Amino acid sequence: MKKINFIDSIKNPIITEKATVLSEQNKTVFKVHGKANKKNIKKNIEKLFKVNVIKINIVNLKSKKKIKQGKMSVKTGYKKAIITLKKGQSIDLTIGI
Protein backbone atom coordinates (compact mmCIF):
# COMPACT_ATOMS: atom_id res chain seq x y z
CA MET A 1 0.00 0.00 0.00
CA LYS A 2 1.38 3.37 -1.02
CA LYS A 3 1.73 5.97 1.76
CA ILE A 4 -0.25 9.17 1.19
CA ASN A 5 1.84 12.34 0.88
CA PHE A 6 0.69 15.19 3.13
CA ILE A 7 -0.04 17.49 0.20
CA ASP A 8 -1.93 14.74 -1.65
CA SER A 9 -4.28 13.94 1.25
CA ILE A 10 -5.96 17.37 1.00
CA LYS A 11 -7.26 17.83 -2.52
CA ASN A 12 -9.05 21.19 -2.57
CA PRO A 13 -11.30 23.43 -0.48
CA ILE A 14 -15.05 23.27 -0.94
CA ILE A 15 -16.51 26.74 -1.32
CA THR A 16 -20.30 26.61 -1.22
CA GLU A 17 -22.98 28.61 0.51
CA LYS A 18 -23.11 26.09 3.35
CA ALA A 19 -19.32 26.15 3.75
CA THR A 20 -19.38 29.95 3.90
CA VAL A 21 -21.91 29.83 6.75
CA LEU A 22 -19.67 27.33 8.57
CA SER A 23 -16.69 29.67 8.23
CA GLU A 24 -18.40 32.03 10.70
CA GLN A 25 -18.06 29.22 13.29
CA ASN A 26 -14.28 28.79 12.66
CA LYS A 27 -14.89 25.79 10.37
CA THR A 28 -13.39 25.06 6.96
CA VAL A 29 -14.42 22.35 4.48
CA PHE A 30 -11.94 20.40 2.32
CA LYS A 31 -12.21 17.57 -0.18
CA VAL A 32 -9.75 14.90 0.98
CA HIS A 33 -8.22 11.67 -0.29
CA GLY A 34 -10.46 8.62 -0.01
CA LYS A 35 -8.07 6.73 2.28
CA ALA A 36 -7.14 9.65 4.55
CA ASN A 37 -8.10 9.40 8.22
CA LYS A 38 -8.68 12.04 10.93
CA LYS A 39 -5.18 11.83 12.42
CA ASN A 40 -3.57 12.15 9.01
CA ILE A 41 -5.77 15.10 8.01
CA LYS A 42 -5.18 16.93 11.31
CA LYS A 43 -1.41 16.59 11.03
CA ASN A 44 -1.43 17.76 7.42
CA ILE A 45 -3.69 20.78 7.97
CA GLU A 46 -1.58 21.93 10.91
CA LYS A 47 1.62 21.50 8.87
CA LEU A 48 0.35 23.23 5.71
CA PHE A 49 -1.58 26.17 7.15
CA LYS A 50 0.11 26.54 10.59
CA VAL A 51 -3.16 26.55 12.58
CA ASN A 52 -4.45 24.57 15.58
CA VAL A 53 -7.14 22.01 14.72
CA ILE A 54 -9.65 21.24 17.49
CA LYS A 55 -12.00 18.79 15.78
CA ILE A 56 -12.48 17.03 12.44
CA ASN A 57 -15.74 15.61 11.07
CA ILE A 58 -15.55 13.38 7.99
CA VAL A 59 -18.43 12.86 5.55
CA ASN A 60 -18.38 10.23 2.80
CA LEU A 61 -20.55 11.28 -0.13
CA LYS A 62 -21.60 8.33 -2.27
CA SER A 63 -21.70 8.37 -6.05
CA LYS A 64 -25.01 9.06 -7.76
CA LYS A 65 -26.45 7.94 -11.09
CA LYS A 66 -27.68 10.76 -13.33
CA ILE A 67 -29.41 10.85 -16.68
CA LYS A 68 -27.96 13.58 -18.85
CA GLN A 69 -29.27 14.14 -22.38
CA GLY A 70 -30.80 10.66 -22.37
CA LYS A 71 -27.55 8.94 -21.36
CA MET A 72 -26.75 7.39 -18.00
CA SER A 73 -23.75 8.86 -16.23
CA VAL A 74 -22.27 8.62 -12.76
CA LYS A 75 -21.44 11.55 -10.51
CA THR A 76 -18.46 10.29 -8.55
CA GLY A 77 -18.48 10.28 -4.76
CA TYR A 78 -15.82 11.79 -2.54
CA LYS A 79 -14.79 12.27 1.07
CA LYS A 80 -14.94 15.69 2.69
CA ALA A 81 -13.58 16.90 6.01
CA ILE A 82 -15.13 19.67 8.11
CA ILE A 83 -12.29 21.12 10.19
CA THR A 84 -12.91 23.15 13.36
CA LEU A 85 -10.10 25.58 14.17
CA LYS A 86 -9.07 27.21 17.42
CA LYS A 87 -11.00 30.41 18.18
CA GLY A 88 -9.45 33.42 16.47
CA GLN A 89 -7.67 31.40 13.76
CA SER A 90 -8.71 31.01 10.14
CA ILE A 91 -7.45 29.64 6.84
CA ASP A 92 -7.32 32.12 3.97
CA LEU A 93 -8.34 30.05 0.94
CA THR A 94 -7.56 32.81 -1.58
CA ILE A 95 -3.78 32.59 -1.05
CA GLY A 96 -3.25 28.93 -1.91
CA ILE A 97 -0.40 26.69 -0.81
MODELLER restraints for C-alpha pairs under 7 A, 6 or more apart:
rsr = mdl.restraints
at = mdl.atoms
rsr.add(forms.Gaussian(group=physical.xy_distance, feature=features.Distance(at['CA:6:A'], at['CA:44:A']), mean=5.43, stdev=0.5))
rsr.add(forms.Gaussian(group=physical.xy_distance, feature=features.Distance(at['CA:9:A'], at['CA:32:A']), mean=5.56, stdev=0.5))
rsr.add(forms.Gaussian(group=physical.xy_distance, feature=features.Distance(at['CA:9:A'], at['CA:33:A']), mean=4.80, stdev=0.5))
rsr.add(forms.Gaussian(group=physical.xy_distance, feature=features.Distance(at['CA:9:A'], at['CA:36:A']), mean=6.12, stdev=0.5))
rsr.add(forms.Gaussian(group=physical.xy_distance, feature=features.Distance(at['CA:10:A'], at['CA:30:A']), mean=6.84, stdev=0.5))
rsr.add(forms.Gaussian(group=physical.xy_distance, feature=features.Distance(at['CA:10:A'], at['CA:31:A']), mean=6.37, stdev=0.5))
rsr.add(forms.Gaussian(group=physical.xy_distance, feature=features.Distance(at['CA:10:A'], at['CA:32:A']), mean=4.53, stdev=0.5))
rsr.add(forms.Gaussian(group=physical.xy_distance, feature=features.Distance(at['CA:10:A'], at['CA:33:A']), mean=6.27, stdev=0.5))
rsr.add(forms.Gaussian(group=physical.xy_distance, feature=features.Distance(at['CA:11:A'], at['CA:31:A']), mean=5.49, stdev=0.5))
rsr.add(forms.Gaussian(group=physical.xy_distance, feature=features.Distance(at['CA:11:A'], at['CA:32:A']), mean=5.20, stdev=0.5))
rsr.add(forms.Gaussian(group=physical.xy_distance, feature=features.Distance(at['CA:11:A'], at['CA:33:A']), mean=6.62, stdev=0.5))
rsr.add(forms.Gaussian(group=physical.xy_distance, feature=features.Distance(at['CA:12:A'], at['CA:30:A']), mean=5.73, stdev=0.5))
rsr.add(forms.Gaussian(group=physical.xy_distance, feature=features.Distance(at['CA:12:A'], at['CA:31:A']), mean=5.37, stdev=0.5))
rsr.add(forms.Gaussian(group=physical.xy_distance, feature=features.Distance(at['CA:13:A'], at['CA:29:A']), mean=5.96, stdev=0.5))
rsr.add(forms.Gaussian(group=physical.xy_distance, feature=features.Distance(at['CA:13:A'], at['CA:30:A']), mean=4.17, stdev=0.5))
rsr.add(forms.Gaussian(group=physical.xy_distance, feature=features.Distance(at['CA:13:A'], at['CA:31:A']), mean=5.94, stdev=0.5))
rsr.add(forms.Gaussian(group=physical.xy_distance, feature=features.Distance(at['CA:14:A'], at['CA:29:A']), mean=5.53, stdev=0.5))
rsr.add(forms.Gaussian(group=physical.xy_distance, feature=features.Distance(at['CA:14:A'], at['CA:30:A']), mean=5.33, stdev=0.5))
rsr.add(forms.Gaussian(group=physical.xy_distance, feature=features.Distance(at['CA:14:A'], at['CA:31:A']), mean=6.41, stdev=0.5))
rsr.add(forms.Gaussian(group=physical.xy_distance, feature=features.Distance(at['CA:19:A'], at['CA:28:A']), mean=6.82, stdev=0.5))
rsr.add(forms.Gaussian(group=physical.xy_distance, feature=features.Distance(at['CA:19:A'], at['CA:29:A']), mean=6.24, stdev=0.5))
rsr.add(forms.Gaussian(group=physical.xy_distance, feature=features.Distance(at['CA:22:A'], at['CA:28:A']), mean=6.87, stdev=0.5))
rsr.add(forms.Gaussian(group=physical.xy_distance, feature=features.Distance(at['CA:26:A'], at['CA:84:A']), mean=5.84, stdev=0.5))
rsr.add(forms.Gaussian(group=physical.xy_distance, feature=features.Distance(at['CA:26:A'], at['CA:85:A']), mean=5.48, stdev=0.5))
rsr.add(forms.Gaussian(group=physical.xy_distance, feature=features.Distance(at['CA:26:A'], at['CA:87:A']), mean=6.62, stdev=0.5))
rsr.add(forms.Gaussian(group=physical.xy_distance, feature=features.Distance(at['CA:26:A'], at['CA:90:A']), mean=6.51, stdev=0.5))
rsr.add(forms.Gaussian(group=physical.xy_distance, feature=features.Distance(at['CA:27:A'], at['CA:82:A']), mean=6.53, stdev=0.5))
rsr.add(forms.Gaussian(group=physical.xy_distance, feature=features.Distance(at['CA:27:A'], at['CA:83:A']), mean=5.35, stdev=0.5))
rsr.add(forms.Gaussian(group=physical.xy_distance, feature=features.Distance(at['CA:27:A'], at['CA:84:A']), mean=4.45, stdev=0.5))
rsr.add(forms.Gaussian(group=physical.xy_distance, feature=features.Distance(at['CA:27:A'], at['CA:85:A']), mean=6.12, stdev=0.5))
rsr.add(forms.Gaussian(group=physical.xy_distance, feature=features.Distance(at['CA:28:A'], at['CA:82:A']), mean=5.78, stdev=0.5))
rsr.add(forms.Gaussian(group=physical.xy_distance, feature=features.Distance(at['CA:28:A'], at['CA:83:A']), mean=5.22, stdev=0.5))
rsr.add(forms.Gaussian(group=physical.xy_distance, feature=features.Distance(at['CA:28:A'], at['CA:84:A']), mean=6.69, stdev=0.5))
rsr.add(forms.Gaussian(group=physical.xy_distance, feature=features.Distance(at['CA:29:A'], at['CA:80:A']), mean=6.92, stdev=0.5))
rsr.add(forms.Gaussian(group=physical.xy_distance, feature=features.Distance(at['CA:29:A'], at['CA:81:A']), mean=5.72, stdev=0.5))
rsr.add(forms.Gaussian(group=physical.xy_distance, feature=features.Distance(at['CA:29:A'], at['CA:82:A']), mean=4.56, stdev=0.5))
rsr.add(forms.Gaussian(group=physical.xy_distance, feature=features.Distance(at['CA:29:A'], at['CA:83:A']), mean=6.22, stdev=0.5))
rsr.add(forms.Gaussian(group=physical.xy_distance, feature=features.Distance(at['CA:30:A'], at['CA:80:A']), mean=5.60, stdev=0.5))
rsr.add(forms.Gaussian(group=physical.xy_distance, feature=features.Distance(at['CA:30:A'], at['CA:81:A']), mean=5.34, stdev=0.5))
rsr.add(forms.Gaussian(group=physical.xy_distance, feature=features.Distance(at['CA:30:A'], at['CA:82:A']), mean=6.65, stdev=0.5))
rsr.add(forms.Gaussian(group=physical.xy_distance, feature=features.Distance(at['CA:31:A'], at['CA:79:A']), mean=6.02, stdev=0.5))
rsr.add(forms.Gaussian(group=physical.xy_distance, feature=features.Distance(at['CA:31:A'], at['CA:80:A']), mean=4.38, stdev=0.5))
rsr.add(forms.Gaussian(group=physical.xy_distance, feature=features.Distance(at['CA:31:A'], at['CA:81:A']), mean=6.37, stdev=0.5))
rsr.add(forms.Gaussian(group=physical.xy_distance, feature=features.Distance(at['CA:32:A'], at['CA:79:A']), mean=5.68, stdev=0.5))
rsr.add(forms.Gaussian(group=physical.xy_distance, feature=features.Distance(at['CA:32:A'], at['CA:80:A']), mean=5.52, stdev=0.5))
rsr.add(forms.Gaussian(group=physical.xy_distance, feature=features.Distance(at['CA:32:A'], at['CA:81:A']), mean=6.63, stdev=0.5))
rsr.add(forms.Gaussian(group=physical.xy_distance, feature=features.Distance(at['CA:33:A'], at['CA:79:A']), mean=6.74, stdev=0.5))
rsr.add(forms.Gaussian(group=physical.xy_distance, feature=features.Distance(at['CA:34:A'], at['CA:78:A']), mean=6.72, stdev=0.5))
rsr.add(forms.Gaussian(group=physical.xy_distance, feature=features.Distance(at['CA:34:A'], at['CA:79:A']), mean=5.76, stdev=0.5))
rsr.add(forms.Gaussian(group=physical.xy_distance, feature=features.Distance(at['CA:38:A'], at['CA:56:A']), mean=6.46, stdev=0.5))
rsr.add(forms.Gaussian(group=physical.xy_distance, feature=features.Distance(at['CA:42:A'], at['CA:53:A']), mean=6.43, stdev=0.5))
rsr.add(forms.Gaussian(group=physical.xy_distance, feature=features.Distance(at['CA:46:A'], at['CA:52:A']), mean=6.08, stdev=0.5))
rsr.add(forms.Gaussian(group=physical.xy_distance, feature=features.Distance(at['CA:46:A'], at['CA:53:A']), mean=6.74, stdev=0.5))
rsr.add(forms.Gaussian(group=physical.xy_distance, feature=features.Distance(at['CA:49:A'], at['CA:91:A']), mean=6.83, stdev=0.5))
rsr.add(forms.Gaussian(group=physical.xy_distance, feature=features.Distance(at['CA:51:A'], at['CA:89:A']), mean=6.73, stdev=0.5))
rsr.add(forms.Gaussian(group=physical.xy_distance, feature=features.Distance(at['CA:52:A'], at['CA:85:A']), mean=5.91, stdev=0.5))
rsr.add(forms.Gaussian(group=physical.xy_distance, feature=features.Distance(at['CA:52:A'], at['CA:86:A']), mean=5.63, stdev=0.5))
rsr.add(forms.Gaussian(group=physical.xy_distance, feature=features.Distance(at['CA:53:A'], at['CA:83:A']), mean=6.92, stdev=0.5))
rsr.add(forms.Gaussian(group=physical.xy_distance, feature=features.Distance(at['CA:53:A'], at['CA:84:A']), mean=6.04, stdev=0.5))
rsr.add(forms.Gaussian(group=physical.xy_distance, feature=features.Distance(at['CA:53:A'], at['CA:85:A']), mean=4.66, stdev=0.5))
rsr.add(forms.Gaussian(group=physical.xy_distance, feature=features.Distance(at['CA:53:A'], at['CA:86:A']), mean=6.16, stdev=0.5))
rsr.add(forms.Gaussian(group=physical.xy_distance, feature=features.Distance(at['CA:54:A'], at['CA:84:A']), mean=5.60, stdev=0.5))
rsr.add(forms.Gaussian(group=physical.xy_distance, feature=features.Distance(at['CA:54:A'], at['CA:85:A']), mean=5.48, stdev=0.5))
rsr.add(forms.Gaussian(group=physical.xy_distance, feature=features.Distance(at['CA:54:A'], at['CA:86:A']), mean=5.99, stdev=0.5))
rsr.add(forms.Gaussian(group=physical.xy_distance, feature=features.Distance(at['CA:55:A'], at['CA:83:A']), mean=6.06, stdev=0.5))
rsr.add(forms.Gaussian(group=physical.xy_distance, feature=features.Distance(at['CA:55:A'], at['CA:84:A']), mean=5.07, stdev=0.5))
rsr.add(forms.Gaussian(group=physical.xy_distance, feature=features.Distance(at['CA:56:A'], at['CA:81:A']), mean=6.53, stdev=0.5))
rsr.add(forms.Gaussian(group=physical.xy_distance, feature=features.Distance(at['CA:56:A'], at['CA:82:A']), mean=5.72, stdev=0.5))
rsr.add(forms.Gaussian(group=physical.xy_distance, feature=features.Distance(at['CA:56:A'], at['CA:83:A']), mean=4.67, stdev=0.5))
rsr.add(forms.Gaussian(group=physical.xy_distance, feature=features.Distance(at['CA:56:A'], at['CA:84:A']), mean=6.21, stdev=0.5))
rsr.add(forms.Gaussian(group=physical.xy_distance, feature=features.Distance(at['CA:57:A'], at['CA:81:A']), mean=5.65, stdev=0.5))
rsr.add(forms.Gaussian(group=physical.xy_distance, feature=features.Distance(at['CA:57:A'], at['CA:82:A']), mean=5.07, stdev=0.5))
rsr.add(forms.Gaussian(group=physical.xy_distance, feature=features.Distance(at['CA:57:A'], at['CA:83:A']), mean=6.56, stdev=0.5))
rsr.add(forms.Gaussian(group=physical.xy_distance, feature=features.Distance(at['CA:58:A'], at['CA:80:A']), mean=5.81, stdev=0.5))
rsr.add(forms.Gaussian(group=physical.xy_distance, feature=features.Distance(at['CA:58:A'], at['CA:81:A']), mean=4.49, stdev=0.5))
rsr.add(forms.Gaussian(group=physical.xy_distance, feature=features.Distance(at['CA:58:A'], at['CA:82:A']), mean=6.31, stdev=0.5))
rsr.add(forms.Gaussian(group=physical.xy_distance, feature=features.Distance(at['CA:59:A'], at['CA:79:A']), mean=5.80, stdev=0.5))
rsr.add(forms.Gaussian(group=physical.xy_distance, feature=features.Distance(at['CA:59:A'], at['CA:80:A']), mean=5.32, stdev=0.5))
rsr.add(forms.Gaussian(group=physical.xy_distance, feature=features.Distance(at['CA:59:A'], at['CA:81:A']), mean=6.33, stdev=0.5))
rsr.add(forms.Gaussian(group=physical.xy_distance, feature=features.Distance(at['CA:60:A'], at['CA:78:A']), mean=6.12, stdev=0.5))
rsr.add(forms.Gaussian(group=physical.xy_distance, feature=features.Distance(at['CA:60:A'], at['CA:79:A']), mean=4.48, stdev=0.5))
rsr.add(forms.Gaussian(group=physical.xy_distance, feature=features.Distance(at['CA:60:A'], at['CA:80:A']), mean=6.45, stdev=0.5))
rsr.add(forms.Gaussian(group=physical.xy_distance, feature=features.Distance(at['CA:61:A'], at['CA:77:A']), mean=5.17, stdev=0.5))
rsr.add(forms.Gaussian(group=physical.xy_distance, feature=features.Distance(at['CA:61:A'], at['CA:78:A']), mean=5.33, stdev=0.5))
rsr.add(forms.Gaussian(group=physical.xy_distance, feature=features.Distance(at['CA:61:A'], at['CA:79:A']), mean=5.96, stdev=0.5))
rsr.add(forms.Gaussian(group=physical.xy_distance, feature=features.Distance(at['CA:62:A'], at['CA:77:A']), mean=4.44, stdev=0.5))
rsr.add(forms.Gaussian(group=physical.xy_distance, feature=features.Distance(at['CA:62:A'], at['CA:78:A']), mean=6.74, stdev=0.5))
rsr.add(forms.Gaussian(group=physical.xy_distance, feature=features.Distance(at['CA:63:A'], at['CA:74:A']), mean=6.74, stdev=0.5))
rsr.add(forms.Gaussian(group=physical.xy_distance, feature=features.Distance(at['CA:63:A'], at['CA:75:A']), mean=5.49, stdev=0.5))
rsr.add(forms.Gaussian(group=physical.xy_distance, feature=features.Distance(at['CA:63:A'], at['CA:76:A']), mean=4.52, stdev=0.5))
rsr.add(forms.Gaussian(group=physical.xy_distance, feature=features.Distance(at['CA:63:A'], at['CA:77:A']), mean=3.95, stdev=0.5))
rsr.add(forms.Gaussian(group=physical.xy_distance, feature=features.Distance(at['CA:64:A'], at['CA:74:A']), mean=5.72, stdev=0.5))
rsr.add(forms.Gaussian(group=physical.xy_distance, feature=features.Distance(at['CA:64:A'], at['CA:75:A']), mean=5.15, stdev=0.5))
rsr.add(forms.Gaussian(group=physical.xy_distance, feature=features.Distance(at['CA:64:A'], at['CA:76:A']), mean=6.71, stdev=0.5))
rsr.add(forms.Gaussian(group=physical.xy_distance, feature=features.Distance(at['CA:65:A'], at['CA:72:A']), mean=6.94, stdev=0.5))
rsr.add(forms.Gaussian(group=physical.xy_distance, feature=features.Distance(at['CA:65:A'], at['CA:73:A']), mean=5.88, stdev=0.5))
rsr.add(forms.Gaussian(group=physical.xy_distance, feature=features.Distance(at['CA:65:A'], at['CA:74:A']), mean=4.55, stdev=0.5))
rsr.add(forms.Gaussian(group=physical.xy_distance, feature=features.Distance(at['CA:65:A'], at['CA:75:A']), mean=6.20, stdev=0.5))
rsr.add(forms.Gaussian(group=physical.xy_distance, feature=features.Distance(at['CA:66:A'], at['CA:72:A']), mean=5.84, stdev=0.5))
rsr.add(forms.Gaussian(group=physical.xy_distance, feature=features.Distance(at['CA:66:A'], at['CA:73:A']), mean=5.25, stdev=0.5))
rsr.add(forms.Gaussian(group=physical.xy_distance, feature=features.Distance(at['CA:66:A'], at['CA:74:A']), mean=5.85, stdev=0.5))
rsr.add(forms.Gaussian(group=physical.xy_distance, feature=features.Distance(at['CA:66:A'], at['CA:75:A']), mean=6.89, stdev=0.5))
rsr.add(forms.Gaussian(group=physical.xy_distance, feature=features.Distance(at['CA:67:A'], at['CA:73:A']), mean=6.02, stdev=0.5))
